[in-house]
Amino acid sequence: MTQTTCSAVRPCEALADKIATRTARVGIVGLGYVGLPLAVEFAKAGFFVTGIDVIESKIARINAGDSYVQDVASSDIEALVNSGKLRATTDFAAISELDTINICVPTPLRKTKDPDMSYIVSACQEIARYFHPGMLAILESTTYPGTTEEVVLPMLSRPGLEVGRDFFLCFSPERVDPGNPHYQTRNIPKVVGGITAACTEMGAHFYSQALDHVVPVNSTQVAEMVKLLENTFRMINIGLVNELAVMCDRMGINIWEVIDAAATKPFGFMPFYPGPGLGGHCIPIDPFYLSWKTRQSGIEARFIELAGYINGQMPHFVVEKVQNALNQCGKAVKGSSIHILGVAYKRDIEDVRESPALDIIHLLQRRGATVTFSDPYVPSIRIEGQTMMATDADSAVPESDCAVVITDHQNVDYARIVSQAKLVIDTRNALRGMKSEKIIRL
């Protein structure tokens, strides 16, 4: 870290030196899909890391060397815990001994699609009790532009302490893609923006110790908007291709063949693919933070609202496909047995947050179907307060009137599924290249 911005200020020099020598004590609040991998990377880089979470079962598993996040190996946690580089606690008082704190808590939407800031506010209230001069705080939870400055800064400020001189505050958007074998926390470029230039410099200095590539930006608002742009881009393009899928269905055109052919263009086109709906912790949620914020300024986010509507209708479209396919076989959804193949929100992971499979199962049950599911990564799900246990596909598919591919896990034998099933609805093109009158594609 250069000394041009705050070389005359002792807290800046002291913290920068601690970070550079890996003697800074690092804290992570929120040990989920974002926080735990981040904690592991900093511990691997040689820092002493304290993870803080309010869920006691998570704390117990980490301290026992047991990972509950797919992209983090239990062997890594065990080695770091045994070496003393990583520990976990529910006690926020540990912050009094830390030099840095990253906030990685959930930011869901309310049913009205307004941002639920309660997790951020609750975390900051606890942090503020033990926050002290010379600390660096970084918010990573996805939120609307202005949150770091308008919500977090007032909660951490103290009379006589100046941000950028006596303490440092940044925003850095999490970029987690669960199950991605190529891009994980360490090698995904890390964007960071601070309240002041000194804050940005300190945040970039901090991340550069453990991550491969850091991208500083001029403000927290820019950094906050970066995350929303990334996921709004995906949401809108998925909405477009989902709308095209519905159009092609009406016209008897294979949307998958259309996309594959269009993707041969070497410029000006990026393929996106249709599906049964959006899932996960980012794409179905994050753009509505921007939509909400723009409404506060009297601006209507038309693309976001329209894409949200189209994507939200896809589970209903899938259920209609199931209904029509059964009708052609002389059956109705009511009284039929339907088996769902895959309930995670995307392939090869165990995460069911916002998964369209949950909506589809609920809609089918409301129409009177008996629904079962199988998923090699998900042993059980909750639907309308009821627990459903996974069943074995080999026994359930032959007994079902229809099988529906919702999540295209790669370790499923789809040729066997087609041979066993009476009827298969494929919403993910998992049966690419297979030909059978049993197959109905999205």
C-alpha positions as CSV (number, residue, x, y, z in Angstrom):
1,M,0.0,0.0,0.0
2,T,1.4,3.4,-0.9
3,Q,1.7,6.1,1.7
4,T,0.3,9.0,-0.5
5,T,-3.2,9.2,0.9
6,C,-2.7,8.8,4.6
7,S,1.0,8.5,5.4
8,A,0.8,11.1,8.2
9,V,-2.0,9.3,10.0
10,R,-0.9,6.7,12.5
11,P,-4.1,4.5,12.3
12,C,-3.7,4.1,8.6
13,E,0.0,3.3,8.8
14,A,-0.5,0.8,11.7
15,L,-3.3,-1.1,10.0
16,A,-1.5,-1.1,6.6
17,D,1.6,-2.6,8.2
18,K,-0.5,-5.2,10.1
19,I,-2.2,-6.2,6.8
20,A,1.1,-6.4,4.9
21,T,2.8,-8.5,7.5
22,R,-0.3,-10.8,7.9
23,T,-0.5,-9.9,11.6
24,A,-3.9,-8.2,11.2
25,R,-6.7,-10.1,12.9
26,V,-9.5,-10.7,10.4
27,G,-13.2,-11.1,11.2
28,I,-16.0,-12.4,9.1
29,V,-19.6,-11.9,10.1
30,G,-21.9,-14.4,8.4
31,L,-20.5,-17.8,7.6
32,G,-22.5,-18.9,4.6
33,Y,-21.8,-19.4,1.0
34,V,-19.9,-16.1,0.9
35,G,-18.4,-15.7,4.3
36,L,-17.0,-19.1,5.0
37,P,-15.0,-19.4,1.7
38,L,-13.6,-15.8,2.3
39,A,-12.6,-16.8,5.9
40,V,-10.8,-19.9,4.5
41,E,-8.9,-17.9,1.9
42,F,-7.6,-15.3,4.4
43,A,-6.7,-18.1,6.9
44,K,-4.8,-19.9,4.1
45,A,-3.0,-16.6,3.4
46,G,-1.6,-16.6,6.9
47,F,-4.0,-14.4,8.8
48,F,-5.7,-15.3,12.1
49,V,-9.4,-15.4,11.2
50,T,-12.4,-15.3,13.5
51,G,-15.7,-16.2,12.0
52,I,-18.9,-15.0,13.7
53,D,-22.4,-16.3,13.1
54,V,-25.6,-16.4,15.2
55,I,-26.3,-20.1,14.2
56,E,-24.6,-22.3,16.8
57,S,-24.7,-25.4,14.6
58,K,-22.5,-23.7,12.0
59,I,-20.0,-22.6,14.7
60,A,-19.9,-26.1,16.1
61,R,-19.2,-27.7,12.7
62,I,-16.5,-25.2,11.8
63,N,-14.7,-25.7,15.1
64,A,-15.0,-29.4,14.5
65,G,-13.4,-29.1,11.1
66,D,-16.6,-29.9,9.2
67,S,-17.7,-27.9,6.2
68,Y,-21.3,-27.3,5.3
69,V,-20.5,-25.3,2.1
70,Q,-20.0,-27.4,-1.0
71,D,-17.1,-25.4,-2.3
72,V,-15.1,-25.6,0.9
73,A,-13.4,-28.9,1.8
74,S,-13.7,-30.1,5.3
75,S,-10.0,-31.1,5.2
76,D,-9.1,-27.4,4.6
77,I,-11.2,-26.2,7.6
78,E,-9.8,-29.0,9.8
79,A,-6.2,-28.0,9.0
80,L,-6.8,-24.3,9.5
81,V,-8.7,-24.9,12.8
82,N,-6.0,-27.2,14.1
83,S,-3.3,-24.7,13.1
84,G,-5.1,-22.0,15.1
85,K,-5.6,-19.8,11.9
86,L,-9.4,-20.2,11.9
87,R,-11.9,-20.2,14.7
88,A,-15.6,-19.5,14.9
89,T,-17.9,-18.0,17.6
90,T,-21.3,-16.6,18.2
91,D,-19.8,-13.9,20.5
92,F,-19.6,-10.5,18.8
93,A,-17.3,-9.4,21.6
94,A,-14.5,-11.0,19.7
95,I,-14.6,-7.9,17.4
96,S,-12.9,-5.9,20.1
97,E,-9.7,-7.8,19.4
98,L,-10.0,-7.7,15.6
99,D,-8.5,-5.3,13.0
100,T,-10.8,-6.0,10.1
101,I,-14.4,-7.1,9.8
102,N,-16.3,-8.3,6.7
103,I,-20.1,-8.3,6.7
104,C,-21.4,-11.2,4.7
105,V,-25.0,-11.6,5.9
106,P,-28.2,-12.3,3.8
107,T,-30.1,-9.5,2.2
108,P,-33.5,-11.0,1.1
109,L,-36.5,-9.3,-0.3
110,R,-39.8,-8.9,1.4
111,K,-42.9,-10.2,-0.3
112,T,-43.5,-6.6,-1.5
113,K,-40.0,-6.8,-3.2
114,D,-38.7,-4.1,-0.9
115,P,-35.2,-4.8,0.5
116,D,-35.0,-6.4,3.9
117,M,-32.1,-4.7,5.6
118,S,-32.7,-6.3,9.0
119,Y,-29.7,-8.6,8.8
120,I,-27.3,-5.8,7.9
121,V,-28.7,-3.5,10.6
122,S,-28.6,-6.3,13.2
123,A,-25.0,-7.2,12.3
124,C,-23.9,-3.5,12.4
125,Q,-25.6,-2.9,15.7
126,E,-23.5,-5.8,17.2
127,I,-20.3,-4.6,15.4
128,A,-20.8,-1.1,16.6
129,R,-20.6,-2.2,20.2
130,Y,-17.0,-3.4,19.8
131,F,-15.9,-1.3,16.8
132,H,-12.7,0.7,17.6
133,P,-10.3,3.1,16.0
134,G,-8.0,1.7,13.4
135,M,-10.4,-0.9,12.1
136,L,-11.4,-1.7,8.5
137,A,-15.0,-2.7,7.9
138,I,-16.2,-4.0,4.5
139,L,-19.8,-4.7,3.6
140,E,-20.2,-7.6,1.1
141,S,-23.9,-8.2,1.3
142,T,-25.7,-7.3,-1.9
143,T,-27.8,-4.2,-1.4
144,Y,-29.0,-1.0,-3.1
145,P,-26.6,1.9,-4.0
146,G,-26.0,4.1,-1.0
147,T,-26.4,1.5,1.8
148,T,-22.8,1.6,3.0
149,E,-22.8,5.4,3.3
150,E,-26.4,5.9,4.4
151,V,-26.9,2.9,6.8
152,V,-23.5,1.4,7.8
153,L,-21.4,4.6,8.2
154,P,-23.7,6.3,10.7
155,M,-23.9,3.1,12.8
156,L,-20.1,2.8,13.0
157,S,-19.2,6.5,13.3
158,R,-18.1,7.9,16.7
159,P,-17.5,11.5,17.8
160,G,-14.0,12.6,17.0
161,L,-13.3,9.7,14.6
162,E,-13.0,10.5,10.9
163,V,-13.7,7.9,8.3
164,G,-10.6,7.5,6.1
165,R,-8.3,8.6,8.8
166,D,-9.3,6.9,12.1
167,F,-11.3,4.0,10.6
168,F,-12.0,2.7,7.1
169,L,-15.2,1.6,5.5
170,C,-15.7,-0.1,2.1
171,F,-18.2,-2.0,0.0
172,S,-17.1,-5.1,-2.0
173,P,-19.7,-7.1,-3.9
174,E,-19.6,-10.8,-3.3
175,R,-19.2,-12.8,-6.5
176,V,-19.9,-16.4,-5.6
177,D,-20.9,-19.0,-8.2
178,P,-21.6,-22.2,-6.1
179,G,-20.3,-25.4,-7.8
180,N,-18.1,-23.6,-10.3
181,P,-14.9,-25.7,-10.6
182,H,-13.0,-22.9,-12.4
183,Y,-13.9,-19.7,-10.5
184,Q,-14.0,-19.5,-6.8
185,T,-13.3,-16.9,-4.1
186,R,-9.5,-16.6,-4.7
187,N,-9.4,-16.2,-8.5
188,I,-12.6,-14.1,-9.0
189,P,-11.6,-10.5,-9.5
190,K,-12.6,-8.5,-6.3
191,V,-14.2,-5.1,-6.8
192,V,-13.8,-2.7,-3.8
193,G,-14.9,0.9,-3.3
194,G,-14.5,3.0,-0.1
195,I,-16.2,6.0,1.5
196,T,-12.9,7.9,0.9
197,A,-9.9,7.3,-1.3
198,A,-8.0,6.2,1.8
199,C,-10.7,3.6,2.5
200,T,-10.6,2.3,-1.0
201,E,-6.8,2.0,-0.8
202,M,-7.0,0.2,2.5
203,G,-9.7,-2.2,1.2
204,A,-7.7,-3.0,-1.9
205,H,-4.5,-3.5,0.2
206,F,-6.4,-5.9,2.4
207,Y,-7.9,-8.1,-0.4
208,S,-4.7,-8.2,-2.3
209,Q,-3.1,-10.2,0.4
210,A,-5.4,-13.2,-0.1
211,L,-7.1,-12.8,-3.5
212,D,-5.5,-12.9,-7.0
213,H,-6.9,-9.7,-8.5
214,V,-8.4,-6.6,-6.9
215,V,-10.3,-3.9,-8.9
216,P,-10.6,-0.6,-7.0
217,V,-13.4,1.8,-7.9
218,N,-14.0,5.4,-6.8
219,S,-16.8,5.0,-4.3
220,T,-19.0,2.6,-2.4
221,Q,-21.9,3.5,-4.6
222,V,-20.0,2.4,-7.7
223,A,-19.1,-0.9,-6.1
224,E,-22.7,-1.5,-4.9
225,M,-24.0,-0.8,-8.4
226,V,-21.5,-3.2,-10.0
227,K,-23.1,-6.2,-8.4
228,L,-26.6,-5.0,-9.4
229,L,-25.5,-4.5,-13.0
230,E,-24.0,-7.9,-13.2
231,N,-27.1,-9.7,-12.0
232,T,-29.6,-7.4,-13.7
233,F,-27.8,-8.1,-17.0
234,R,-28.3,-11.8,-16.5
235,M,-31.9,-11.5,-15.2
236,I,-33.0,-9.4,-18.2
237,N,-31.3,-11.6,-20.8
238,I,-32.7,-14.8,-19.2
239,G,-36.1,-13.1,-19.3
240,L,-35.7,-12.3,-23.0
241,V,-34.8,-15.9,-23.8
242,N,-37.6,-17.3,-21.6
243,E,-40.0,-15.1,-23.6
244,L,-38.6,-16.4,-26.8
245,A,-39.0,-19.9,-25.5
246,V,-42.7,-19.3,-25.0
247,M,-43.0,-17.8,-28.5
248,C,-41.1,-20.7,-30.0
249,D,-43.3,-23.2,-28.2
250,R,-46.4,-21.6,-29.7
251,M,-44.9,-21.7,-33.2
252,G,-43.5,-25.2,-32.9
253,I,-39.9,-24.1,-33.1
254,N,-37.0,-25.7,-31.1
255,I,-35.6,-22.9,-29.0
256,W,-32.5,-24.9,-28.1
257,E,-31.6,-25.3,-31.8
258,V,-32.2,-21.6,-32.4
259,I,-29.8,-20.6,-29.5
260,D,-27.2,-23.1,-30.6
261,A,-27.2,-21.8,-34.1
262,A,-27.2,-18.1,-33.0
263,A,-24.2,-18.9,-30.7
264,T,-22.1,-19.7,-33.7
265,K,-21.9,-16.0,-34.5
266,P,-18.4,-14.9,-33.3
267,F,-19.3,-11.4,-32.3
268,G,-22.3,-9.4,-30.9
269,F,-24.1,-12.4,-29.4
270,M,-23.9,-14.1,-26.0
271,P,-26.0,-17.2,-25.5
272,F,-28.5,-17.4,-22.6
273,Y,-30.7,-20.3,-22.0
274,P,-34.4,-20.7,-21.0
275,G,-35.5,-22.7,-18.0
276,P,-38.3,-23.4,-15.5
277,G,-37.6,-20.1,-13.7
278,L,-34.9,-18.2,-11.8
279,G,-33.3,-19.5,-8.6
280,G,-30.5,-18.8,-6.2
281,H,-29.5,-16.1,-3.9
282,C,-28.7,-13.4,-6.5
283,I,-30.4,-13.2,-9.9
284,P,-34.1,-13.5,-8.7
285,I,-33.4,-10.9,-5.9
286,D,-30.6,-8.4,-6.6
287,P,-32.2,-6.5,-9.5
288,F,-35.2,-5.6,-7.3
289,Y,-32.8,-3.7,-5.0
290,L,-32.1,-1.5,-7.9
291,S,-35.7,-1.3,-8.9
292,W,-36.7,-0.3,-5.4
293,K,-34.0,2.3,-5.2
294,T,-34.9,3.9,-8.5
295,R,-38.6,4.1,-7.4
296,Q,-37.4,6.2,-4.5
297,S,-36.0,8.6,-7.1
298,G,-39.2,8.6,-9.2
299,I,-37.7,6.4,-11.9
300,E,-39.4,3.3,-13.2
301,A,-37.1,0.3,-13.8
302,R,-39.1,-1.1,-16.7
303,F,-36.7,-3.7,-18.0
304,I,-36.3,-5.2,-14.5
305,E,-40.0,-5.3,-13.7
306,L,-40.8,-6.9,-17.1
307,A,-38.0,-9.4,-16.9
308,G,-39.1,-10.2,-13.3
309,Y,-42.6,-10.9,-14.5
310,I,-41.6,-13.1,-17.4
311,N,-39.2,-15.1,-15.3
312,G,-41.8,-15.4,-12.5
313,Q,-44.3,-16.9,-15.0
314,M,-42.0,-19.7,-16.1
315,P,-43.1,-22.2,-13.4
316,H,-46.7,-21.7,-14.5
317,F,-45.6,-22.3,-18.1
318,V,-43.9,-25.5,-17.1
319,V,-47.0,-26.7,-15.3
320,E,-49.1,-25.9,-18.4
321,K,-46.6,-28.0,-20.4
322,V,-47.1,-30.9,-18.0
323,Q,-50.9,-30.5,-18.2
324,N,-51.0,-30.4,-22.0
325,A,-48.6,-33.4,-22.3
326,L,-50.8,-35.5,-19.9
327,N,-53.9,-34.4,-21.7
328,Q,-52.5,-35.8,-24.9
329,C,-52.1,-39.1,-23.1
330,G,-55.7,-39.0,-21.9
331,K,-54.8,-37.9,-18.3
332,A,-55.2,-34.8,-16.2
333,V,-52.8,-33.4,-13.6
334,K,-55.3,-34.1,-10.9
335,G,-54.8,-37.6,-9.8
336,S,-51.6,-38.1,-11.7
337,S,-48.3,-39.0,-10.2
338,I,-45.5,-36.7,-11.2
339,H,-41.8,-37.1,-10.4
340,I,-39.5,-34.1,-10.3
341,L,-35.9,-34.7,-11.3
342,G,-33.7,-32.1,-9.5
343,V,-34.8,-29.4,-7.0
344,A,-31.6,-27.5,-6.5
345,Y,-31.7,-24.1,-8.2
346,K,-28.9,-25.1,-10.6
347,R,-26.9,-28.1,-11.6
348,D,-24.5,-30.0,-9.4
349,I,-25.1,-28.1,-6.1
350,E,-27.3,-28.6,-3.1
351,D,-28.7,-25.1,-2.8
352,V,-32.5,-24.8,-3.1
353,R,-32.8,-21.1,-2.4
354,E,-35.5,-19.6,-4.6
355,S,-35.5,-22.7,-6.7
356,P,-38.3,-22.8,-9.3
357,A,-38.7,-26.5,-8.5
358,L,-40.4,-25.5,-5.2
359,D,-42.9,-23.3,-7.0
360,I,-43.6,-26.0,-9.6
361,I,-44.1,-28.7,-7.0
362,H,-46.5,-26.4,-5.1
363,L,-48.5,-25.6,-8.3
364,L,-48.7,-29.3,-9.3
365,Q,-49.9,-30.2,-5.8
366,R,-52.5,-27.5,-5.9
367,R,-53.8,-29.0,-9.1
368,G,-54.2,-32.3,-7.4
369,A,-51.1,-34.2,-8.5
370,T,-49.2,-36.6,-6.3
371,V,-45.6,-35.3,-6.5
372,T,-42.3,-37.0,-5.6
373,F,-38.8,-35.8,-6.3
374,S,-35.2,-37.1,-6.5
375,D,-32.0,-35.1,-6.3
376,P,-28.5,-36.5,-5.7
377,Y,-27.6,-33.4,-3.7
378,V,-30.8,-32.6,-1.8
379,P,-32.2,-35.2,0.6
380,S,-35.3,-33.1,1.6
381,I,-37.2,-29.9,1.0
382,R,-39.9,-27.8,2.6
383,I,-43.1,-27.0,0.7
384,E,-45.7,-24.9,2.4
385,G,-44.4,-25.9,5.8
386,Q,-44.3,-29.6,5.0
387,T,-41.1,-31.7,4.6
388,M,-40.8,-33.8,1.5
389,M,-38.1,-36.5,1.4
390,A,-36.3,-37.4,-1.8
391,T,-37.1,-40.8,-3.3
392,D,-35.1,-43.1,-5.6
393,A,-35.5,-42.2,-9.2
394,D,-35.2,-45.8,-10.3
395,S,-38.2,-46.7,-8.3
396,A,-40.3,-43.5,-8.7
397,V,-39.9,-42.8,-12.4
398,P,-41.4,-46.0,-13.8
399,E,-44.3,-45.6,-11.4
400,S,-45.0,-42.0,-12.4
401,D,-47.3,-40.8,-15.1
402,C,-44.8,-38.1,-15.9
403,A,-41.2,-37.2,-15.1
404,V,-40.1,-33.5,-15.2
405,V,-36.4,-32.5,-15.5
406,I,-36.1,-29.2,-13.5
407,T,-32.4,-29.3,-12.6
408,D,-30.0,-30.9,-15.0
409,H,-27.5,-32.5,-12.6
410,Q,-24.7,-34.1,-14.6
411,N,-24.5,-37.3,-12.6
412,V,-28.0,-38.4,-13.6
413,D,-28.4,-41.2,-16.2
414,Y,-30.9,-39.5,-18.4
415,A,-30.9,-42.2,-21.0
416,R,-32.1,-44.6,-18.3
417,I,-34.7,-42.0,-17.2
418,V,-36.1,-41.9,-20.7
419,S,-36.2,-45.7,-21.0
420,Q,-38.1,-46.0,-17.7
421,A,-40.5,-43.1,-18.0
422,K,-43.9,-43.0,-19.6
423,L,-43.5,-39.3,-20.4
424,V,-40.6,-36.8,-19.8
425,I,-40.8,-33.0,-19.8
426,D,-37.4,-31.5,-20.2
427,T,-37.0,-27.9,-19.1
428,R,-33.2,-27.8,-19.3
429,N,-32.3,-29.5,-22.5
430,A,-30.8,-32.3,-20.4
431,L,-32.0,-34.8,-23.0
432,R,-30.1,-33.1,-25.9
433,G,-29.5,-35.5,-28.8
434,M,-32.1,-38.0,-27.5
435,K,-35.1,-38.8,-29.7
436,S,-38.2,-40.3,-28.3
437,E,-42.0,-39.6,-28.6
438,K,-41.9,-39.6,-24.8
439,I,-39.9,-36.4,-24.7
440,I,-41.5,-33.0,-24.5
441,R,-39.0,-30.1,-24.5
442,L,-39.4,-26.6,-23.1
